[in-house]
Amino acid sequence: MELDQTRLIAIGCCIIGLVMMMAIPFCQMRATQDAIEESMEGGEDPFGEVTLPEGGSARGEERTRRRIPLAERRRAKEREEEAKPFGQRIRALMRAKRFEEALALCAATIDGRASDEDAEQAKSWIGRAWAGAHRDVVAAERWDDARRLIGEAEAEHLATDGEVPSRDELRQIRKSHLGGARARVLAALGAGDADEIDRILAAVTADEHVRELPRREVAEHLMARWTAAREAGDADAAGRLLTRAAAVVAAEDHLSWGARQDVRDTIVETTLAATLTIEELDAGGEAALDRGEHALATCLLMAIPRHAGYDALVGGEPFTSSVRWNRRARLARAILGLARDVEAGKLRWVPPDAETNVAIRLAEPAKRLARDLRGRHDAFDDVTPWLDLAREANELQLAVQLGRARRLAAAKVWFQVASQAEDFLEDHVAHQYLPFLRSIDEAFDPFEGAPADVRPHLEAWAKKGGAGKDNAVAKALLHGLWFPERVPGAREAFTLMWEARAHVAIDRNDYARMRGVLRNVPESDAATRVRDHLYASIRATRSEGRWADFYRLGGFFVAELGDAIPAAMRDELGESLREAAAHFEKSGEPMARVFMLSLRAELLAGSAEGDAAHAEAMRLGFEAVERLAVHPDEKPATTLPSGLDGLGVEAVRNMTSEHMMLFYEGPERFFIRLGPWRRGCVVLKDGAYVKGVIVTDRDVTPYKGEVAIESEYLGSSFYIDRPGIVPPEPLDADLMMGDWTLLRVPPDADGAFELTGAAGPVGFVSHRK
């Protein structure tokens, strides 16, 4: 049947009306239920104690039994939310802009040791959650929460080496924080209420996280009040206001000696120069310096070249060369005192660890004094005071760097402690302080006071590649070979550096850093901490049956500690190595088994168990070597005589991060193991040998070659050949590898063998019968 348009519309309207009539009661009921739930949040269910009168209907009873208390419904809903995957929950919170809840969820997920996948997701979201939460609290003017949030974000950024939150996310949080602080200051200045302005400024400048604030506007406000106070004859108020204004501009750029083109030109200096006479500025600066008010003294002395009458004095009798130098010296002392105030945290507008490193920069003008004095000694009766001032500036810079490393260590920000301490030794000591000492004393020798056994190394390093004496001293400092008496704080920085490197190595399970700690500072607390961590990890891998991890851990532990392994650990470790060898036998990994046996043989050397492990390792190793293809003889073109009758010496360097086993078969049959980045000498009888070389990395193809030795000394360096990549030699390879060791001598050879030149580039062997 066909319907015209009018009837179709009428029928549609009727249908819509019926639907609305049915929906209204339902909507009212739903709205009522929502209102009840909202009004009862945190309270009891209004239906919780409903009872039916006697004779009530069964239907009514059923309805009552189905009602669930409100609090229980809420808990059920929360459990339902918690059961959702982390990704779904965090996205829902971020979409709803519930940033503080999102931040709490991320932190709980990371700290609660959730699954690796959830923890990684949480790390990817937490920075954005921090930024959003900070925006919210700033908008709500919850300043205490704003400071807390940015403090937590910066601490986490340092503790994780910038991973959580990322640098960009932290920049956004700081920007939001700075925007809120600026808004408060500018609003206070705009209001014109002096008491309210003072209160706001006091609150803002107490915030150590603020790096930038509206200095110009604040300084203008304070100097306007200073002018008014002076005109009113209130000297005390004027003095307080000027001192505050000087503190506000204390870290402005272009602090200098007062050369006309570089004079600091803030509202403070400009106003002072326009208001006071040169004599008043000079006298006021000296008085402020005597009182220890360094920011004020700096402003007063900086204002002198801005004065309108300054040009007439330059070159005139009252302003002789001596006067100018004395004023420069006073200004240098004022700036140096200001740098100390910054480092001590006395100026809240300049945080001690500001990114621009203000205290170090402020000390630069005093350092330049020594340079400017060179060639002018004949103009002064005594330049010692100026040189002492320059020395103070240099030593202050060292103290600033060391102080920062101490504060970071107290906060357990170990990655930055290591970097800061290393910079202290290598850059600030070796490349800044020592050259300064040479600049004031041309006869100064950077190697002065070096022990007799260290000085030859220093001389050799200085010549190597034209590195120079400063680089040689830096290397000695970084490895703790010598701490010059004239360098304050070097030993403490060295201890902090290795302490921090131990923490970082453990946190990141970094074997290379652990190796550095164990080799460079074997007797230190840091080395003990690394040793104990490694042994705990070894025990855990053994108990959990994680033999692939044990393979690396056990090899590292035995190779690096060797004879230093405590007796209490040896028996348990030896049993662990036996179990590991048995595991690799079952899993069909013969060379992994050989490696475990060789470590057990070293650990238990001289015992029946050690001898048995050595024999089994030799048997299995030679079986594997027999299956290798032989490479052509790669004997060096030039060799040296060994000086040993009927015996040759092969000096071997393991230039890899893997353990290396060398199997020799000829007139003698034996094997040796050489740890990563180690070097040693093998004494063997003359003759032709087949030599197999196998490393612990199972992806590296073993090497087999032939060599004939006739009372010769020859050297062999082994590295892993990766096509297209030049094998790297680490910096300070000689130091990293340690001294040459005597790995093996023929068991039936008479007399005593000993190494000569063990610390040098070549390890020779001498023999006494």
ZIGI-V384159 format. One record per residue. OMEGA is omega in whole degrees, 0 to 359 (999 if undefined). Layout:
OMEGA / OMEGA
//
This chain:
181 / 178 / 176 / 188 / 183 / 182 / 179 / 179 / 181 / 179 / 179 / 180 / 178 / 180 / 180 / 180 / 178 / 179 / 181 / 179 / 178 / 185 / 185 / 179 / 180 / 180 / 178 / 180 / 180 / 179 / 178 / 180 / 179 / 180 / 179 / 181 / 181 / 182 / 184 / 183 / 181 / 180 / 183 / 177 / 181 / 179 / 189 / 184 / 178 / 175 / 180 / 175 / 181 / 182 / 179 / 184 / 176 / 180 / 178 / 178 / 181 / 180 / 180 / 181 / 182 / 181 / 180 / 179 / 185 / 181 / 179 / 178 / 180 / 180 / 178 / 180 / 178 / 179 / 179 / 178 / 181 / 181 / 181 / 177 / 182 / 183 / 180 / 182 / 183 / 179 / 179 / 180 / 181 / 178 / 180 / 181 / 175 / 192 / 181 / 176 / 179 / 178 / 179 / 180 / 179 / 181 / 180 / 181 / 179 / 183 / 184 / 178 / 176 / 179 / 181 / 181 / 180 / 180 / 179 / 176 / 181 / 179 / 180 / 182 / 193 / 179 / 178 / 178 / 176 / 183 / 180 / 179 / 180 / 177 / 181 / 184 / 175 / 179 / 180 / 181 / 174 / 192 / 178 / 178 / 179 / 178 / 181 / 183 / 181 / 176 / 178 / 181 / 181 / 178 / 180 / 179 / 178 / 186 / 182 / 178 / 173 / 182 / 184 / 351 / 180 / 180 / 180 / 180 / 179 / 178 / 178 / 178 / 179 / 180 / 178 / 180 / 180 / 179 / 178 / 180 / 179 / 181 / 180 / 181 / 182 / 178 / 179 / 179 / 179 / 181 / 177 / 179 / 187 / 180 / 179 / 178 / 180 / 181 / 180 / 181 / 179 / 180 / 183 / 184 / 174 / 182 / 186 / 181 / 181 / 181 / 182 / 175 / 183 / 184 / 185 / 182 / 180 / 181 / 178 / 179 / 182 / 180 / 175 / 178 / 177 / 179 / 181 / 180 / 178 / 180 / 179 / 179 / 180 / 186 / 181 / 179 / 180 / 179 / 179 / 182 / 180 / 178 / 179 / 180 / 179 / 179 / 181 / 184 / 188 / 186 / 178 / 182 / 174 / 168 / 183 / 180 / 182 / 172 / 192 / 186 / 186 / 183 / 176 / 189 / 175 / 180 / 181 / 180 / 182 / 180 / 179 / 182 / 181 / 188 / 186 / 175 / 178 / 180 / 179 / 179 / 182 / 180 / 179 / 179 / 180 / 179 / 178 / 179 / 179 / 180 / 183 / 178 / 192 / 179 / 179 / 179 / 180 / 181 / 182 / 181 / 177 / 183 / 185 / 179 / 178 / 185 / 182 / 182 / 185 / 183 / 183 / 182 / 183 / 181 / 179 / 183 / 182 / 185 / 183 / 180 / 181 / 179 / 180 / 181 / 178 / 177 / 178 / 179 / 178 / 179 / 178 / 179 / 180 / 181 / 179 / 175 / 176 / 178 / 178 / 178 / 178 / 181 / 181 / 178 / 182 / 181 / 186 / 175 / 181 / 180 / 183 / 182 / 179 / 186 / 182 / 178 / 190 / 184 / 179 / 181 / 181 / 181 / 184 / 181 / 179 / 177 / 183 / 180 / 181 / 180 / 182 / 181 / 182 / 182 / 180 / 185 / 183 / 181 / 185 / 176 / 183 / 179 / 184 / 181 / 180 / 179 / 176 / 178 / 178 / 178 / 177 / 181 / 179 / 181 / 174 / 179 / 176 / 180 / 178 / 180 / 181 / 177 / 178 / 178 / 178 / 182 / 178 / 178 / 178 / 178 / 179 / 176 / 196 / 182 / 181 / 175 / 180 / 181 / 182 / 181 / 178 / 177 / 179 / 184 / 189 / 186 / 188 / 179 / 189 / 188 / 175 / 185 / 181 / 175 / 176 / 179 / 177 / 183 / 179 / 179 / 185 / 180 / 183 / 179 / 180 / 180 / 183 / 178 / 180 / 178 / 184 / 182 / 180 / 186 / 177 / 177 / 179 / 180 / 181 / 180 / 181 / 181 / 186 / 178 / 181 / 186 / 179 / 185 / 181 / 178 / 178 / 178 / 179 / 180 / 179 / 179 / 183 / 180 / 175 / 181 / 185 / 177 / 182 / 181 / 183 / 181 / 181 / 172 / 185 / 182 / 179 / 179 / 178 / 180 / 178 / 182 / 182 / 174 / 180 / 180 / 177 / 179 / 180 / 180 / 180 / 182 / 185 / 182 / 186 / 183 / 181 / 178 / 177 / 179 / 178 / 179 / 185 / 182 / 185 / 182 / 188 / 183 / 187 / 173 / 179 / 179 / 177 / 179 / 178 / 180 / 182 / 178 / 180 / 182 / 176 / 179 / 178 / 181 / 180 / 181 / 179 / 183 / 181 / 178 / 180 / 189 / 176 / 176 / 178 / 180 / 181 / 183 / 182 / 179 / 180 / 185 / 182 / 184 / 185 / 184 / 175 / 182 / 181 / 178 / 181 / 182 / 182 / 181 / 192 / 183 / 181 / 180 / 178 / 178 / 177 / 179 / 177 / 179 / 179 / 179 / 179 / 179 / 183 / 173 / 180 / 183 / 176 / 179 / 189 / 183 / 174 / 177 / 179 / 181 / 179 / 179 / 180 / 177 / 179 / 178 / 179 / 184 / 184 / 183 / 179 / 178 / 178 / 179 / 180 / 179 / 180 / 179 / 179 / 180 / 181 / 178 / 179 / 182 / 182 / 182 / 180 / 175 / 179 / 181 / 181 / 183 / 183 / 174 / 184 / 174 / 177 / 179 / 180 / 180 / 180 / 180 / 181 / 177 / 178 / 175 / 182 / 184 / 181 / 183 / 177 / 182 / 175 / 179 / 171 / 176 / 188 / 173 / 175 / 183 / 180 / 176 / 181 / 171 / 184 / 177 / 180 / 181 / 180 / 176 / 182 / 175 / 174 / 180 / 183 / 173 / 175 / 172 / 181 / 183 / 178 / 179 / 177 / 179 / 181 / 183 / 178 / 175 / 183 / 182 / 179 / 176 / 181 / 182 / 165 / 185 / 176 / 180 / 183 / 176 / 187 / 174 / 187 / 179 / 181 / 181 / 179 / 180 / 176 / 181 / 179 / 180 / 177 / 183 / 179 / 180 / 183 / 170 / 178 / 182 / 178 / 174 / 182 / 175 / 180 / 183 / 175 / 186 / 177 / 182 / 177 / 182 / 183 / 170 / 186 / 174 / 179 / 184 / 181 / 179 / 183 / 183 / 182 / 180 / 171 / 176 / 177 / 188 / 187 / 171 / 178 / 184 / 182 / 180 / 179 / 173 / 184 / 177 / 176 / 180 / 172 / 182 / 186 / 182 / 185 / 180 / 181 / 179 / 179 / 180 / 175 / 186 / 175 / 179 / 999
//
